[in-house]
Amino acid sequence: MAFSRWAAPMFGIIALALAAAGLYLGFTAPEDYQQGQTVRIMFIHVPAAQISMFAYVCLGVASFLALIFRHTLADCAAQAAAPLGAAFTFLALVTGSLWGRPMWGTWWEWDGRLTSVLVMFLLYIAYMALRASMDDEQKAARAAAILALVGSINLPIIHFSVEWWNSIHQGSSLFRKGGPSMPPVFWIPLLLMALSYMSAFGSLWLVGIRGEVWRRRAEAAALRAAKG
C-alpha cells in the first residue's frame, strides 16, 4: 500500500507524457504509401492488443498465486486486472475492426488471431461474471482462478496464430529479430504508445488493487463491529 500510494500517480503521469509524445509523432508522421491515413490507427490498436495479452498474463499469475498459496493480495490483484484487461481487449477489437474495414474490406473476419482475441475478451467477461455470481467470496475466487488458469492456454494460440494458420494478420513488426520492419517515423511513436499503455495499465492496476484492499478491510471492520 505504501508503494502504490506514490507509484500509481507516478505511472499515470508517465503514461500521459508518453501518450502525448507518441500521439504527436504518430499523427504528424507522413501517410503510409499503402494504407494512407488509416495507418494511424496502428498507434492505438497495436498497444491495446499487446496490453490486453499482458493483462491476462497478470491475471493468470495472480490467480495461480491466489489459488495455490491462498495469497489475499494476489486475489485482489487478479480481481483488479480483469476489468482492465477486458477494457483493453475491447479497445483492440474495436480499433482492429475500424482498421480492417478499409484494409481488408470487412469489419470482421473469422481469422485465427481475431477469433482467439475475441475468446480472450469472453474469458475476461466470464471471470468477472463468475466472481459476481457467488455470494461466498472465497468460493468465487477459487472458481474464477481456475477459469483464468484454464483460459491461459489461449495466450500461445493468440501469439502463434499467424504462424499456425493462414492469417490476414501480419507477424510482429516492432519486437522482432533483426529490428523493426518499419521506418523510425512509425516505430518510434508506436514504441512510445506501447510504453504509455504499459504505464497506464500499471497505474490503473495499482489503483484497482488499492481499492479492493480497502473494500475488504472495510467489510472486515464492519463484520467485527457487528459481532461486537
Secondary structure as UniProt FT lines:
FT   HELIX           2..28
FT   TURN            33..35
FT   HELIX           37..41
FT   HELIX           42..69
FT   HELIX           72..104
FT   HELIX           112..133
FT   HELIX           137..151
FT   TURN            152..153
FT   HELIX           154..164
FT   TURN            177..178
FT   HELIX           184..227
//
